Amino acid sequence: MPFMGKVVEKGKIKDFRGTWGSGLATLVIEDEGGLIHNVSCENAPTVRALEAAFGNIITEGHTVNVSNLKDRVIYYEMTDWGTLAGFVPEEEAPVELIEAYEKDKKHISKKKLKEVV
């Protein structure tokens, strides 16, 4: 079942690519199966949220300290139009969010099994 009306995803942050001038960015996330997802997001709000969650992200010249993001595990949700809606670090995730993710994961696994069979 979706959490707060959206499907919950989980993965490791592998990279952040953004341009201050355009306002656009991509959060590169590796899921538990090893697939890479390029998640579109707004540059400034996402960087501020990453800074609040992990610290030491915004560096001199308004650049992102990617090395401090790499391999951080997050739970996240997407908007209906396919951009990042929000995230929470794994260690701060509420029980309800983790349960929603586990339930979604089981549902997705069963769906894939039915498609293969």
N, CA, C and O atoms as a printed pandas DataFrame, in Angstrom:
     atom_number atom_name residue_name chain_id  residue_number  x_coord  y_coord  z_coord
0              1         N          MET        A               1    0.848   -1.186    0.000
1              2        CA          MET        A               1    0.000    0.000    0.000
2              3         C          MET        A               1    0.887    1.240    0.000
3              4         O          MET        A               1    1.873    1.305    0.735
4              5         N          PRO        A               2    0.549    2.185   -0.793
5              6        CA          PRO        A               2    1.347    3.411   -0.825
6              7         C          PRO        A               2    1.312    4.139    0.511
7              8         O          PRO        A               2    0.310    4.097    1.225
8              9         N          PHE        A               3    2.400    4.800    0.840
9             10        CA          PHE        A               3    2.488    5.624    2.030
10            11         C          PHE        A               3    2.136    7.039    1.602
11            12         O          PHE        A               3    2.711    7.560    0.647
12            13         N          MET        A               4    1.208    7.658    2.292
13            14        CA          MET        A               4    0.779    9.013    1.966
14            15         C          MET        A               4    0.348    9.115    0.501
15            16         O          MET        A               4    0.507   10.166   -0.121
16            17         N          GLY        A               5   -0.195    8.027   -0.051
17            18        CA          GLY        A               5   -0.725    8.049   -1.405
18            19         C          GLY        A               5    0.286    7.803   -2.506
19            20         O          GLY        A               5   -0.061    7.861   -3.686
20            21         N          LYS        A               6    1.533    7.530   -2.143
21            22        CA          LYS        A               6    2.574    7.320   -3.148
22            23         C          LYS        A               6    3.316    6.016   -2.857
23            24         O          LYS        A               6    3.313    5.535   -1.724
24            25         N          VAL        A               7    3.939    5.456   -3.862
25            26        CA          VAL        A               7    4.726    4.244   -3.688
26            27         C          VAL        A               7    6.074    4.628   -3.077
27            28         O          VAL        A               7    6.736    5.557   -3.540
28            29         N          VAL        A               8    6.462    3.909   -2.046
29            30        CA          VAL        A               8    7.717    4.163   -1.359
30            31         C          VAL        A               8    8.835    3.387   -2.050
31            32         O          VAL        A               8    8.686    2.202   -2.350
32            33         N          GLU        A               9    9.943    4.057   -2.296
33            34        CA          GLU        A               9   11.129    3.441   -2.893
34            35         C          GLU        A               9   12.269    3.524   -1.882
35            36         O          GLU        A               9   12.227    4.322   -0.946
36            37         N          LYS        A              10   13.292    2.685   -2.082
37            38        CA          LYS        A              10   14.466    2.707   -1.209
38            39         C          LYS        A              10   15.705    2.515   -2.066
39            40         O          LYS        A              10   15.694    1.731   -3.015
40            41         N          GLY        A              11   16.763    3.222   -1.736
41            42        CA          GLY        A              11   17.988    3.035   -2.490
42            43         C          GLY        A              11   19.153    3.801   -1.914
43            44         O          GLY        A              11   19.009    4.577   -0.969
44            45         N          LYS        A              12   20.327    3.564   -2.509
45            46        CA          LYS        A              12   21.559    4.249   -2.128
46            47         C          LYS        A              12   21.811    5.399   -3.087
47            48         O          LYS        A              12   21.721    5.237   -4.304
48            49         N          ILE        A              13   22.121    6.546   -2.539
49            50        CA          ILE        A              13   22.490    7.680   -3.377
50            51         C          ILE        A              13   23.875    7.393   -3.965
51            52         O          ILE        A              13   24.821    7.094   -3.237
52            53         N          LYS        A              14   23.976    7.490   -5.280
53            54        CA          LYS        A              14   25.250    7.257   -5.963
54            55         C          LYS        A              14   25.863    8.550   -6.490
55            56         O          LYS        A              14   27.082    8.655   -6.625
56            57         N          ASP        A              15   25.011    9.538   -6.790
57            58        CA          ASP        A              15   25.517   10.782   -7.346
58            59         C          ASP        A              15   24.427   11.843   -7.268
59            60         O          ASP        A              15   23.247   11.538   -7.094
60            61         N          PHE        A              16   24.845   13.079   -7.398
61            62        CA          PHE        A              16   23.934   14.211   -7.528
62            63         C          PHE        A              16   24.486   15.080   -8.636
63            64         O          PHE        A              16   25.654   15.471   -8.616
64            65         N          ARG        A              17   23.635   15.380   -9.605
65            66        CA          ARG        A              17   24.041   16.231  -10.729
66            67         C          ARG        A              17   23.044   17.379  -10.841
67            68         O          ARG        A              17   21.852   17.165  -11.058
68            69         N          GLY        A              18   23.539   18.570  -10.694
69            70        CA          GLY        A              18   22.647   19.709  -10.777
70            71         C          GLY        A              18   23.365   20.943  -11.260
71            72         O          GLY        A              18   24.590   21.042  -11.183
72            73         N          THR        A              19   22.594   21.875  -11.755
73            74        CA          THR        A              19   23.154   23.163  -12.158
74            75         C          THR        A              19   22.380   24.255  -11.442
75            76         O          THR        A              19   21.154   24.333  -11.519
76            77         N          TRP        A              20   23.121   25.085  -10.753
77            78        CA          TRP        A              20   22.534   26.146   -9.967
78            79         C          TRP        A              20   21.688   27.075  -10.834
79            80         O          TRP        A              20   20.614   27.504  -10.412
80            81         N          GLY        A              21   22.155   27.386  -12.027
81            82        CA          GLY        A              21   21.458   28.321  -12.892
82            83         C          GLY        A              21   20.136   27.819  -13.446
83            84         O          GLY        A              21   19.196   28.599  -13.598
84            85         N          SER        A              22   20.048   26.529  -13.751
85            86        CA          SER        A              22   18.835   26.006  -14.375
86            87         C          SER        A              22   17.755   25.649  -13.369
87            88         O          SER        A              22   16.567   25.661  -13.692
88            89         N          GLY        A              23   18.168   25.333  -12.157
89            90        CA          GLY        A              23   17.201   24.909  -11.147
90            91         C          GLY        A              23   16.869   23.436  -11.228
91            92         O          GLY        A              23   16.088   22.932  -10.421
92            93         N          LEU        A              24   17.454   22.730  -12.199
93            94        CA          LEU        A              24   17.162   21.313  -12.381
94            95         C          LEU        A              24   18.301   20.452  -11.850
95            96         O          LEU        A              24   19.458   20.873  -11.837
96            97         N          ALA        A              25   17.961   19.243  -11.413
97            98        CA          ALA        A              25   18.989   18.334  -10.911
98            99         C          ALA        A              25   18.527   16.893  -11.082
99           100         O          ALA        A              25   17.365   16.613  -11.376
100          101         N          THR        A              26   19.484   15.990  -10.887
101          102        CA          THR        A              26   19.210   14.560  -10.923
102          103         C          THR        A              26   19.889   13.918   -9.723
103          104         O          THR        A              26   21.085   14.099   -9.495
104          105         N          LEU        A              27   19.114   13.172   -8.968
105          106        CA          LEU        A              27   19.648   12.383   -7.873
106          107         C          LEU        A              27   19.757   10.961   -8.405
107          108         O          LEU        A              27   18.749   10.351   -8.761
108          109         N          VAL        A              28   20.969   10.434   -8.460
109          110        CA          VAL        A              28   21.202    9.099   -9.000
110          111         C          VAL        A              28   21.124    8.117   -7.841
111          112         O          VAL        A              28   21.892    8.209   -6.884
112          113         N          ILE        A              29   20.187    7.174   -7.935
113          114        CA          ILE        A              29   19.920    6.237   -6.845
114          115         C          ILE        A              29   19.995    4.807   -7.354
115          116         O          ILE        A              29   19.436    4.479   -8.401
116          117         N          GLU        A              30   20.688    3.961   -6.607
117          118        CA          GLU        A              30   20.768    2.534   -6.920
118          119         C          GLU        A              30   19.784    1.802   -6.018
119          120         O          GLU        A              30   19.863    1.916   -4.794
120          121         N          ASP        A              31   18.853    1.047   -6.610
121          122        CA          ASP        A              31   17.883    0.320   -5.795
122          123         C          ASP        A              31   18.496   -0.967   -5.242
123          124         O          ASP        A              31   19.645   -1.292   -5.543
124          125         N          GLU        A              32   17.731   -1.690   -4.438
125          126        CA          GLU        A              32   18.241   -2.896   -3.791
126          127         C          GLU        A              32   18.601   -3.997   -4.780
127          128         O          GLU        A              32   19.370   -4.899   -4.450
128          129         N          GLY        A              33   18.052   -3.929   -5.982
129          130        CA          GLY        A              33   18.363   -4.904   -7.020
130          131         C          GLY        A              33   19.556   -4.511   -7.881
131          132         O          GLY        A              33   19.940   -5.249   -8.789
132          133         N          GLY        A              34   20.145   -3.347   -7.598
133          134        CA          GLY        A              34   21.304   -2.885   -8.341
134          135         C          GLY        A              34   20.978   -2.021   -9.545
135          136         O          GLY        A              34   21.886   -1.597  -10.259
136          137         N          LEU        A              35   19.697   -1.750   -9.787
137          138        CA          LEU        A              35   19.308   -0.892  -10.909
138          139         C          LEU        A              35   19.534    0.574  -10.546
139          140         O          LEU        A              35   19.301    0.989   -9.410
140          141         N          ILE        A              36   19.988    1.343  -11.517
141          142        CA          ILE        A              36   20.239    2.772  -11.319
142          143         C          ILE        A              36   19.035    3.570  -11.803
143          144         O          ILE        A              36   18.528    3.344  -12.902
144          145         N          HIS        A              37   18.587    4.504  -10.974
145          146        CA          HIS        A              37   17.463    5.380  -11.302
146          147         C          HIS        A              37   17.957    6.821  -11.289
147          148         O          HIS        A              37   18.562    7.265  -10.314
148          149         N          ASN        A              38   17.705    7.533  -12.345
149          150        CA          ASN        A              38   18.016    8.961  -12.433
150          151         C          ASN        A              38   16.748    9.715  -12.066
151          152         O          ASN        A              38   15.839    9.861  -12.882
152          153         N          VAL        A              39   16.701   10.186  -10.838
153          154        CA          VAL        A              39   15.499   10.814  -10.292
154          155         C          VAL        A              39   15.596   12.323  -10.474
155          156         O          VAL        A              39   16.474   12.973   -9.906
156          157         N          SER        A              40   14.693   12.869  -11.264
157          158        CA          SER        A              40   14.659   14.319  -11.495
158          159         C          SER        A              40   14.163   15.034  -10.251
159          160         O          SER        A              40   13.278   14.551   -9.544
160          161         N          CYS        A              41   14.762   16.212   -9.994
161          162        CA          CYS        A              41   14.359   16.987   -8.828
162          163         C          CYS        A              41   14.721   18.460   -9.048
163          164         O          CYS        A              41   15.424   18.808   -9.996
164          165         N          GLU        A              42   14.227   19.305   -8.157
165          166        CA          GLU        A              42   14.598   20.717   -8.189
166          167         C          GLU        A              42   15.940   20.859   -7.481
167          168         O          GLU        A              42   16.140   20.283   -6.412
168          169         N          ASN        A              43   16.842   21.607   -8.056
169          170        CA          ASN        A              43   18.197   21.713   -7.534
170          171         C          ASN        A              43   18.251   22.276   -6.115
171          172         O          ASN        A              43   18.629   21.558   -5.190
172          173         N          ALA        A              44   17.887   23.525   -5.926
173          174        CA          ALA        A              44   18.079   24.194   -4.633
174          175         C          ALA        A              44   17.315   23.524   -3.487
175          176         O          ALA        A              44   17.915   23.259   -2.446
176          177         N          PRO        A              45   16.009   23.239   -3.635
177          178        CA          PRO        A              45   15.303   22.601   -2.517
178          179         C          PRO        A              45   15.865   21.220   -2.162
179          180         O          PRO        A              45   15.891   20.840   -0.991
180          181         N          THR        A              46   16.309   20.480   -3.166
181          182        CA          THR        A              46   16.863   19.152   -2.900
182          183         C          THR        A              46   18.198   19.267   -2.176
183          184         O          THR        A              46   18.459   18.519   -1.234
184          185         N          VAL        A              47   19.041   20.193   -2.604
185          186        CA          VAL        A              47   20.332   20.388   -1.938
186          187         C          VAL        A              47   20.117   20.820   -0.490
187          188         O          VAL        A              47   20.808   20.339    0.408
188          189         N          ARG        A              48   19.165   21.722   -0.258
189          190        CA          ARG        A              48   18.891   22.154    1.123
190          191         C          ARG        A              48   18.381   20.996    1.975
191          192         O          ARG        A              48   18.751   20.870    3.143
192          193         N          ALA        A              49   17.527   20.143    1.387
193          194        CA          ALA        A              49   17.014   18.980    2.121
194          195         C          ALA        A              49   18.128   17.972    2.406
195          196         O          ALA        A              49   18.165   17.382    3.486
196          197         N          LEU        A              50   19.026   17.771    1.458
197          198        CA          LEU        A              50   20.170   16.872    1.670
198          199         C          LEU        A              50   21.086   17.424    2.759
199          200         O          LEU        A              50   21.590   16.673    3.594
200          201         N          GLU        A              51   21.294   18.724    2.744
201          202        CA          GLU        A              51   22.111   19.373    3.779
202          203         C          GLU        A              51   21.483   19.172    5.160
203          204         O          GLU        A              51   22.174   18.833    6.120
204          205         N          ALA        A              52   20.164   19.385    5.252
205          206        CA          ALA        A              52   19.471   19.223    6.535
206          207         C          ALA        A              52   19.527   17.770    7.019
207          208         O          ALA        A              52   19.630   17.513    8.218
208          209         N          ALA        A              53   19.458   16.837    6.090
209          210        CA          ALA        A              53   19.441   15.415    6.455
210          211         C          ALA        A              53   20.816   14.882    6.827
211          212         O          ALA        A              53   20.940   14.089    7.761
212          213         N          PHE        A              54   21.852   15.307    6.107
213          214        CA          PHE        A              54   23.166   14.692    6.264
214          215         C          PHE        A              54   24.275   15.640    6.729
215          216         O          PHE        A              54   25.276   15.189    7.285
216          217         N          GLY        A              55   24.108   16.943    6.508
217          218        CA          GLY        A              55   25.149   17.898    6.866
218          219         C          GLY        A              55   26.361   17.791    5.958
219          220         O          GLY        A              55   26.586   16.763    5.319
220          221         N          ASN        A              56   27.135   18.856    5.909
221          222        CA          ASN        A              56   28.357   18.913    5.102
222          223         C          ASN        A              56   28.113   18.584    3.631
223          224         O          ASN        A              56   28.916   17.892    3.007
224          225         N          ILE        A              57   27.014   19.075    3.083
225          226        CA          ILE        A              57   26.665   18.836    1.673
226          227         C          ILE        A              57   26.945   20.072    0.831
227          228         O          ILE        A              57   27.492   19.968   -0.266
228          229         N          ILE        A              58   26.573   21.241    1.340
229          230        CA          ILE        A              58   26.792   22.479    0.590
230          231         C          ILE        A              58   28.192   22.981    0.899
231          232         O          ILE        A              58   28.549   23.215    2.054
232          233         N          THR        A              59   28.976   23.142   -0.158
233          234        CA          THR        A              59   30.356   23.588    0.008
234          235         C          THR        A              59   30.538   24.976   -0.591
235          236         O          THR        A              59   29.602   25.553   -1.145
236          237         N          GLU        A              60   31.734   25.498   -0.474
237          238        CA          GLU        A              60   32.055   26.826   -0.991
238          239         C          GLU        A              60   31.694   26.926   -2.474
239          240         O          GLU        A              60   31.925   25.990   -3.241
240          241         N          GLY        A              61   31.137   28.043   -2.863
241          242        CA          GLY        A              61   30.759   28.251   -4.251
242          243         C          GLY        A              61   29.442   27.582   -4.621
243          244         O          GLY        A              61   29.152   27.376   -5.800
244          245         N          HIS        A              62   28.649   27.245   -3.612
245          246        CA          HIS        A              62   27.345   26.610   -3.827
246          247         C          HIS        A              62   27.456   25.298   -4.606
247          248         O          HIS        A              62   26.619   25.004   -5.459
248          249         N          THR        A              63   28.473   24.530   -4.315
249          250        CA          THR        A              63   28.617   23.220   -4.935
250          251         C          THR        A              63   28.218   22.140   -3.934
251          252         O          THR        A              63   28.118   22.393   -2.733
252          253         N          VAL        A              64   27.994   20.942   -4.445
253          254        CA          VAL        A              64   27.542   19.824   -3.615
254          255         C          VAL        A              64   28.704   18.880   -3.334
255          256         O          VAL        A              64   29.432   18.479   -4.242
256          257         N          ASN        A              65   28.865   18.535   -2.064
257          258        CA          ASN        A              65   29.879   17.584   -1.631
258          259         C          ASN        A              65   29.328   16.171   -1.867
259          260         O          ASN        A              65   28.780   15.551   -0.956
260          261         N          VAL        A              66   29.478   15.676   -3.085
261          262        CA          VAL        A              66   28.912   14.377   -3.475
262          263         C          VAL        A              66   29.516   13.249   -2.651
263          264         O          VAL        A              66   28.831   12.268   -2.362
264          265         N          SER        A              67   30.782   13.367   -2.267
265          266        CA          SER        A              67   31.415   12.292   -1.498
266          267         C          SER        A              67   30.719   12.067   -0.162
267          268         O          SER        A              67   30.782   10.964    0.381
268          269         N          ASN        A              68   30.055   13.090    0.383
269          270        CA          ASN        A              68   29.326   12.926    1.634
270          271         C          ASN        A              68   27.912   12.372    1.419
271          272         O          ASN        A              68   27.217   12.050    2.383
272          273         N          LEU        A              69   27.498   12.264    0.175
273          274        CA          LEU        A              69   26.193   11.686   -0.159
274          275         C          LEU        A              69   26.297   10.230   -0.586
275          276         O          LEU        A              69   25.382    9.438   -0.359
276          277         N          LYS        A              70   27.401    9.892   -1.195
277          278        CA          LYS        A              70   27.574    8.578   -1.819
278          279         C          LYS        A              70   27.302    7.443   -0.833
279          280         O          LYS        A              70   27.843    7.396    0.272
280          281         N          ASP        A              71   26.440    6.534   -1.283
281          282        CA          ASP        A              71   26.045    5.327   -0.560
282          283         C          ASP        A              71   25.171    5.577    0.668
283          284         O          ASP        A              71   24.970    4.666    1.470
284          285         N          ARG        A              72   24.651    6.789    0.830
285          286        CA          ARG        A              72   23.659    7.044    1.879
286          287         C          ARG        A              72   22.355    6.391    1.438
287          288         O          ARG        A              72   21.930    6.556    0.295
288          289         N          VAL        A              73   21.727    5.656    2.336
289          290        CA          VAL        A              73   20.485    4.962    2.012
290          291         C          VAL        A              73   19.306    5.839    2.422
291          292         O          VAL        A              73   19.252    6.368    3.532
292          293         N          ILE        A              74   18.359    5.977    1.484
293          294        CA          ILE        A              74   17.162    6.780    1.733
294          295         C          ILE        A              74   15.909    6.005    1.313
295          296         O          ILE        A              74   15.957    5.115    0.464
296          297         N          TYR        A              75   14.803    6.370    1.930
297          298        CA          TYR        A              75   13.476    6.009    1.437
298          299         C          TYR        A              75   12.983    7.261    0.738
299          300         O          TYR        A              75   13.191    8.371    1.227
300          301         N          TYR        A              76   12.325    7.090   -0.413
301          302        CA          TYR        A              76   11.860    8.272   -1.130
302          303         C          TYR        A              76   10.560    7.985   -1.867
303          304         O          TYR        A              76   10.188    6.833   -2.095
304          305         N          GLU        A              77    9.888    9.054   -2.229
305          306        CA          GLU        A              77    8.648    8.979   -2.993
306          307         C          GLU        A              77    8.748    9.908   -4.193
307          308         O          GLU        A              77    9.469   10.905   -4.179
308          309         N          MET        A              78    8.006    9.551   -5.223
309          310        CA          MET        A              78    7.971   10.340   -6.450
310          311         C          MET        A              78    6.616   11.038   -6.568
311          312         O          MET        A              78    5.610   10.559   -6.045
312          313         N          THR        A              79    6.607   12.167   -7.256
313          314        CA          THR        A              79    5.346   12.837   -7.563
314          315         C          THR        A              79    4.638   12.065   -8.688
315          316         O          THR        A              79    5.218   11.170   -9.303
316          317         N          ASP        A              80    3.415   12.419   -8.932
317          318        CA          ASP        A              80    2.661   11.793  -10.024
318          319         C          ASP        A              80    3.304   12.061  -11.379
319          320         O          ASP        A              80    3.130   11.276  -12.311
320          321         N          TRP        A              81    4.041   13.156  -11.499
321          322        CA          TRP        A              81    4.654   13.513  -12.787
322          323         C          TRP        A              81    6.116   13.067  -12.879
323          324         O          TRP        A              81    6.814   13.432  -13.825
324          325         N          GLY        A              82    6.586   12.274  -11.897
325          326        CA          GLY        A              82    7.879   11.622  -12.015
326          327         C          GLY        A              82    9.092   12.333  -11.460
327          328         O          GLY        A              82   10.220   12.024  -11.844
328          329         N          THR        A              83    8.879   13.285  -10.558
329          330        CA          THR        A              83   10.010   13.947   -9.916
330          331         C          THR        A              83   10.029   13.577   -8.430
331          332         O          THR        A              83    9.053   13.045   -7.903
332          333         N          LEU        A              84   11.128   13.859   -7.776
333          334        CA          LEU        A              84   11.278   13.548   -6.357
334          335         C          LEU        A              84   10.269   14.336   -5.529
335          336         O          LEU        A              84   10.220   15.564   -5.600
336          337         N          ALA        A              85    9.465   13.622   -4.745
337          338        CA          ALA        A              85    8.494   14.280   -3.862
338          339         C          ALA        A              85    9.102   14.553   -2.493
339          340         O          ALA        A              85    8.798   15.565   -1.860
340          341         N          GLY        A              86    9.958   13.650   -2.042
341          342        CA          GLY        A              86   10.584   13.798   -0.740
342          343         C          GLY        A              86   11.367   12.556   -0.388
343          344         O          GLY        A              86   11.252   11.524   -1.050
344          345         N          PHE        A              87   12.171   12.661    0.666
345          346        CA          PHE        A              87   12.973   11.519    1.093
346          347         C          PHE        A              87   13.216   11.600    2.593
347          348         O          PHE        A              87   13.005   12.638    3.221
348          349         N          VAL        A              88   13.661   10.490    3.146
349          350        CA          VAL        A              88   14.084   10.443    4.535
350          351         C          VAL        A              88   15.261    9.471    4.627
351          352         O          VAL        A              88   15.229    8.403    4.015
352          353         N          PRO        A              89   16.303    9.830    5.390
353          354        CA          PRO        A              89   17.407    8.880    5.570
354          355         C          PRO        A              89   16.906    7.594    6.230
355          356         O          PRO        A              89   15.990    7.622    7.053
356          357         N          GLU        A              90   17.509    6.487    5.864
357          358        CA          GLU        A              90   17.088    5.184    6.388
358          359         C          GLU        A              90   17.018    5.182    7.919
359          360         O          GLU        A              90   16.061    4.665    8.494
360          361         N          GLU        A              91   18.017    5.752    8.570
361          362        CA          GLU        A              91   18.072    5.713   10.029
362          363         C          GLU        A              91   17.007    6.579   10.703
363          364         O          GLU        A              91   16.781    6.445   11.906
364          365         N          GLU        A              92   16.356    7.458    9.956
365          366        CA          GLU        A              92   15.308    8.318   10.505
366          367         C          GLU        A              92   13.913    7.928   10.036
367          368         O          GLU        A              92   12.936    8.586   10.393
368          369         N          ALA        A              93   13.807    6.872    9.246
369          370        CA          ALA        A              93   12.516    6.491    8.660
370          371         C          ALA        A              93   11.552    5.994    9.741
371          372         O          ALA        A              93   11.914    5.141   10.552
372          373         N          PRO        A              94   10.328    6.526    9.751
373          374        CA          PRO        A              94    9.337    6.035   10.712
374          375         C          PRO        A              94    8.906    4.608   10.360
375          376         O          PRO        A              94    8.992    4.187    9.206
376          377         N          VAL        A              95    8.455    3.893   11.348
377          378        CA          VAL        A              95    8.046    2.494   11.169
378          379         C          VAL        A              95    6.992    2.367   10.065
379          380         O          VAL        A              95    7.037    1.428    9.271
380          381         N          GLU        A              96    6.049    3.304   10.012
381          382        CA          GLU        A              96    4.981    3.249    9.012
382          383         C          GLU        A              96    5.539    3.314    7.587
383          384         O          GLU        A              96    5.028    2.655    6.681
384          385         N          LEU        A              97    6.572    4.101    7.402
385          386        CA          LEU        A              97    7.189    4.228    6.083
386          387         C          LEU        A              97    7.888    2.924    5.698
387          388         O          LEU        A              97    7.758    2.454    4.568
388          389         N          ILE        A              98    8.620    2.351    6.630
389          390        CA          ILE        A              98    9.315    1.083    6.368
390          391         C          ILE        A              98    8.308   -0.018    6.059
391          392         O          ILE        A              98    8.519   -0.810    5.141
392          393         N          GLU        A              99    7.228   -0.073    6.807
393          394        CA          GLU        A              99    6.180   -1.074    6.563
394          395         C          GLU        A              99    5.542   -0.880    5.192
395          396         O          GLU        A              99    5.265   -1.854    4.491
396          397         N          ALA        A             100    5.307    0.373    4.808
397          398        CA          ALA        A             100    4.730    0.653    3.484
398          399         C          ALA        A             100    5.685    0.196    2.397
399          400         O          ALA        A             100    5.257   -0.378    1.396
400          401         N          TYR        A             101    6.971    0.445    2.582
401          402        CA          TYR        A             101    7.964    0.004    1.603
402          403         C          TYR        A             101    7.982   -1.517    1.496
403          404         O          TYR        A             101    7.957   -2.057    0.390
404          405         N          GLU        A             102    8.025   -2.207    2.620
405          406        CA          GLU        A             102    8.069   -3.671    2.611
406          407         C          GLU        A             102    6.817   -4.250    1.948
407          408         O          GLU        A             102    6.899   -5.229    1.207
408          409         N          LYS        A             103    5.676   -3.650    2.214
409          410        CA          LYS        A             103    4.428   -4.125    1.605
410          411         C          LYS        A             103    4.455   -3.887    0.098
411          412         O          LYS        A             103    4.077   -4.770   -0.672
412          413         N          ASP        A             104    4.898   -2.700   -0.334
413          414        CA          ASP        A             104    4.999   -2.400   -1.765
414          415         C          ASP        A             104    5.976   -3.349   -2.451
415          416         O          ASP        A             104    5.720   -3.823   -3.558
416          417         N          LYS        A             105    7.090   -3.622   -1.789
417          418        CA          LYS        A             105    8.125   -4.489   -2.350
418          419         C          LYS        A             105    7.579   -5.900   -2.574
419          420         O          LYS        A             105    7.841   -6.514   -3.609
420          421         N          LYS        A             106    6.827   -6.406   -1.611
421          422        CA          LYS        A             106    6.230   -7.738   -1.749
422          423         C          LYS        A             106    5.220   -7.755   -2.888
423          424         O          LYS        A             106    5.159   -8.709   -3.664
424          425         N          HIS        A             107    4.426   -6.689   -2.979
425          426        CA          HIS        A             107    3.431   -6.596   -4.046
426          427         C          HIS        A             107    4.108   -6.564   -5.415
427          428         O          HIS        A             107    3.670   -7.233   -6.351
428          429         N          ILE        A             108    5.167   -5.788   -5.520
429          430        CA          ILE        A             108    5.891   -5.688   -6.790
430          431         C          ILE        A             108    6.517   -7.029   -7.146
431          432         O          ILE        A             108    6.471   -7.446   -8.303
432          433         N          SER        A             109    7.098   -7.705   -6.166
433          434        CA          SER        A             109    7.714   -9.013   -6.418
434          435         C          SER        A             109    6.686  -10.007   -6.940
435          436         O          SER        A             109    6.954  -10.730   -7.900
436          437         N          LYS        A             110    5.510  -10.049   -6.317
437          438        CA          LYS        A             110    4.457  -10.963   -6.768
438          439         C          LYS        A             110    4.017  -10.608   -8.178
439          440         O          LYS        A             110    3.789  -11.491   -9.004
440          441         N          LYS        A             111    3.896   -9.313   -8.453
441          442        CA          LYS        A             111    3.477   -8.877   -9.783
442          443         C          LYS        A             111    4.483   -9.344  -10.831
443          444         O          LYS        A             111    4.086   -9.856  -11.877
444          445         N          LYS        A             112    5.767   -9.177  -10.570
445          446        CA          LYS        A             112    6.784   -9.609  -11.532
446          447         C          LYS        A             112    6.718  -11.119  -11.722
447          448         O          LYS        A             112    6.874  -11.602  -12.843
448          449         N          LEU        A             113    6.496  -11.855  -10.674
449          450        CA          LEU        A             113    6.417  -13.308  -10.764
450          451         C          LEU        A             113    5.237  -13.710  -11.652
451          452         O          LEU        A             113    5.372  -14.609  -12.482
452          453         N          LYS        A             114    4.098  -13.066  -11.489
453          454        CA          LYS        A             114    2.929  -13.382  -12.312
454          455         C          LYS        A             114    3.190  -13.065  -13.777
455          456         O          LYS        A             114    2.725  -13.789  -14.658
456          457         N          GLU        A             115    3.932  -11.989  -14.051
457          458        CA          GLU        A             115    4.217  -11.620  -15.433
458          459         C          GLU        A             115    5.149  -12.626  -16.097
459          460         O          GLU        A             115    5.049  -12.871  -17.300
460          461         N          VAL        A             116    6.060  -13.209  -15.313
461          462        CA          VAL        A             116    7.021  -14.163  -15.856
462          463         C          VAL        A             116    6.355  -15.506  -16.129
463          464         O          VAL        A             116    6.646  -16.166  -17.126
464          465         N          VAL        A             117    5.463  -15.898  -15.235
465          466        CA          VAL        A             117    4.826  -17.220  -15.318
466          467         C          VAL        A             117    3.817  -17.300  -16.396
467          468         O          VAL        A             117    3.200  -18.348  -16.587
